[in-house]
Amino acid sequence: MALLDGKVVVITGAGRGIGREEALLMAKLGAKVVVNDLGGHFDGTGQSRSPAEEVVKDIRSAGGEAVANFESVSDFKSAKRIIECALDNFGKCNIVVNNAGILRDRMIFNMSEEDWDAVVAVHLKGTFNLARHSCSYWREQHKAGNILNGRLINTSSDSGILGNAGQSNYGSAKAAVAAMAIIVDREMHRYGVTANAIAPVARTRLTIDATPQTAASMGKVTEGQWDPFGPANVAPLVAWLGSDDAKDVHGEVFRVGMGSVWLMKGWHSVGRVTKKGTVWDAAELGGKLKEELAKGATKKESMAEVMSGGI
Ligand SMILES: NC(=O)c1ccc[n+]([C@@H]2O[C@H](COP(=O)([O-])OP(=O)(O)OC[C@H]3O[C@@H](n4cnc5c(N)ncnc54)[C@H](O)[C@@H]3O)[C@@H](O)[C@H]2O)c1
C-alpha cells in the first residue's frame, strides 16, 4: 500500500516549481490531487490555465488521478471553491498544502503600497483562506463522526524565519504563515488535524527569475546528476507530513532542501534581566540589556550561512 492511498490533497500553486513536484510525488504515492494554479507571472500579474493543466496531464499519463483548478488563493470565496473542487471531484479533502506564492522585492523605503498588498494577499491572506475553509470542513466532518485526519502544510521561507533584506512584504507574510501553522495546530488538534510549516530552498523561477543573487549561489545543474537545489528534494517531506504516519508531528517548522531537513525552533527566551520591587531606571536597564546581548545568545543565523551549507 502506498503512503497516500485513499487521500485527497489540495495543493495551491501546483502548476510550477515546488508545488508541481509535490503534486507529482503525492499522486505517485496514491493521493488524488487538486492542482490549483492561477498561472500568472512571478509578480502576481496575469493568469494562464496551462501550468495547472500540464501538471494534471503529467499525473494522468503516469496513471494517477488529478483535476485542475484555476482560482486565486487570495480571494476568500475563490479559495472556498478550491476546497469544494476536491469535494465535488473526489468526495472529500484530507490534505491542504498552502504553496502558492509571488514575489515583489523592494527595500522598505521603496516598497509601494501595491507591492506590499499584493504579496501579503497571496501569502498571508491566501494561506488563511485555505486554512479557514479546510478547517471548518474538517471540524464539521469530525463532529459528524467522519475522521479525515486533516493535514495543513503551510509554506514559509528562510526570509520569514531568518530575515532577508529587500523582502519586508514577503518575509513578514512568511513569518506569519509559520506562526499560523503553530496556532491552527493548537486550535485543530482536538479534531484530529495537524498543522506544520516548511521553509523550502529550491531552484524555481522565484529564485532564478525573481532573485538572481540567490540563483547564483545555487550553481549550475549538471545533466544526469542529482541537483541539490532541485524542487523535487522538498516534496518527500510534504508527502510524509500529509500521511497518517505523521499524526504525532504537529506545530513544527522544518527547513527543507539540498538533501536535508532542519528542525527549526522559533522564538524562545535565551536570556533575561530582572528588577523587582521598583520600576527599572531606563539607562540602567539599557546597560543590563547590552551586557546580556554581548553574550551572543541572540545571534541570528543568516540565509547566506544556510545557503553555504554551514548550518
Ligand atoms: N524556491 C525557493 O527557494 C523558495 C524558498 C522559500 C519559500 N518558497 C515558497 O515556495 C512556494 C512555491 O514557490 P516556487 O519557488 O515553487 O515558485 P513558482 O513561481 O515556481 O511557483 C509558485 C506558483 O504559485 C502560483 N500562484 C501565484 N499566485 C497565485 C494565486 N493567487 N493563486 C493560485 N496560484 C498562485 C504561480 O502561478 C506559480 O505557479 C512559494 O510560497 C514560495 O514563496 C520558495
The ligand as an SDF file (V2000), in Angstrom:
LIG
                    3D

 44 48  0  0  0  0  0  0  0  0999 V2000
   12.0980   28.4860   -4.3640 N   0  0  0  0  0  0  0  0  0  0  0  0
   12.5450   28.7140   -3.1390 C   0  0  0  0  0  0  0  0  0  0  0  0
   13.7580   28.6050   -2.8430 O   0  0  0  0  0  0  0  0  0  0  0  0
   11.5820   29.0960   -2.0510 C   0  0  0  0  0  0  0  0  0  0  0  0
   12.1200   29.4850   -0.8150 C   0  0  0  0  0  0  0  0  0  0  0  0
   11.2550   29.7850    0.2160 C   0  0  0  0  0  0  0  0  0  0  0  0
    9.8900   29.7120    0.0120 C   0  0  0  0  0  0  0  0  0  0  0  0
    9.3810   29.3590   -1.2110 N   0  0  0  0  0  0  0  0  0  0  0  0
    7.9300   29.3100   -1.3570 C   0  0  0  0  0  0  0  0  0  0  0  0
    7.5660   28.1130   -2.0050 O   0  0  0  0  0  0  0  0  0  0  0  0
    6.3110   28.3140   -2.6820 C   0  0  0  0  0  0  0  0  0  0  0  0
    6.4300   27.8360   -4.1100 C   0  0  0  0  0  0  0  0  0  0  0  0
    7.2830   28.7180   -4.8190 O   0  0  0  0  0  0  0  0  0  0  0  0
    8.2010   28.2680   -6.0600 P   0  0  0  0  0  0  0  0  0  0  0  0
    9.5820   28.6280   -5.6890 O   0  0  0  0  0  0  0  0  0  0  0  0
    7.8750   26.8820   -6.4670 O   0  0  0  0  0  0  0  0  0  0  0  0
    7.7260   29.3350   -7.1540 O   0  0  0  0  0  0  0  0  0  0  0  0
    6.9190   29.2160   -8.5330 P   0  0  0  0  0  0  0  0  0  0  0  0
    6.7380   30.5900   -9.0440 O   0  0  0  0  0  0  0  0  0  0  0  0
    7.5980   28.2230   -9.4150 O   0  0  0  0  0  0  0  0  0  0  0  0
    5.5210   28.5980   -8.1020 O   0  0  0  0  0  0  0  0  0  0  0  0
    4.5290   29.3570   -7.4400 C   0  0  0  0  0  0  0  0  0  0  0  0
    3.1940   29.0810   -8.1130 C   0  0  0  0  0  0  0  0  0  0  0  0
    2.1620   29.7750   -7.3990 O   0  0  0  0  0  0  0  0  0  0  0  0
    1.2130   30.2160   -8.3460 C   0  0  0  0  0  0  0  0  0  0  0  0
    0.4120   31.3300   -7.8050 N   0  0  0  0  0  0  0  0  0  0  0  0
    0.8210   32.6000   -7.5710 C   0  0  0  0  0  0  0  0  0  0  0  0
   -0.1870   33.3400   -7.0950 N   0  0  0  0  0  0  0  0  0  0  0  0
   -1.2670   32.5240   -7.0160 C   0  0  0  0  0  0  0  0  0  0  0  0
   -2.6160   32.7040   -6.5760 C   0  0  0  0  0  0  0  0  0  0  0  0
   -3.0440   33.8930   -6.1380 N   0  0  0  0  0  0  0  0  0  0  0  0
   -3.4540   31.6380   -6.5990 N   0  0  0  0  0  0  0  0  0  0  0  0
   -3.0310   30.4270   -7.0490 C   0  0  0  0  0  0  0  0  0  0  0  0
   -1.7790   30.2100   -7.5060 N   0  0  0  0  0  0  0  0  0  0  0  0
   -0.9000   31.2360   -7.4680 C   0  0  0  0  0  0  0  0  0  0  0  0
    2.0430   30.6530   -9.5370 C   0  0  0  0  0  0  0  0  0  0  0  0
    1.2840   30.7020  -10.7340 O   0  0  0  0  0  0  0  0  0  0  0  0
    3.1570   29.5880   -9.5650 C   0  0  0  0  0  0  0  0  0  0  0  0
    2.8680   28.5390  -10.4630 O   0  0  0  0  0  0  0  0  0  0  0  0
    6.0120   29.8030   -2.5410 C   0  0  0  0  0  0  0  0  0  0  0  0
    5.1050   30.0030   -1.4770 O   0  0  0  0  0  0  0  0  0  0  0  0
    7.3510   30.4050   -2.2100 C   0  0  0  0  0  0  0  0  0  0  0  0
    7.2430   31.6250   -1.5480 O   0  0  0  0  0  0  0  0  0  0  0  0
   10.2060   29.0640   -2.2410 C   0  0  0  0  0  0  0  0  0  0  0  0
  1  2  1  0
  2  3  2  0
  2  4  1  0
  4  5  1  0
  4 44  2  0
  5  6  2  0
  6  7  1  0
  7  8  2  0
  8  9  1  0
  8 44  1  0
  9 10  1  0
  9 42  1  0
 10 11  1  0
 11 12  1  0
 11 40  1  0
 12 13  1  0
 13 14  1  0
 14 15  2  0
 14 16  1  0
 14 17  1  0
 17 18  1  0
 18 19  2  0
 18 20  1  0
 18 21  1  0
 21 22  1  0
 22 23  1  0
 23 24  1  0
 23 38  1  0
 24 25  1  0
 25 26  1  0
 25 36  1  0
 26 27  1  0
 26 35  1  0
 27 28  2  0
 28 29  1  0
 29 30  1  0
 29 35  2  0
 30 31  1  0
 30 32  2  0
 32 33  1  0
 33 34  2  0
 34 35  1  0
 36 37  1  0
 36 38  1  0
 38 39  1  0
 40 41  1  0
 40 42  1  0
 42 43  1  0
M  CHG  2   8   1  16  -1
M  END
$$$$
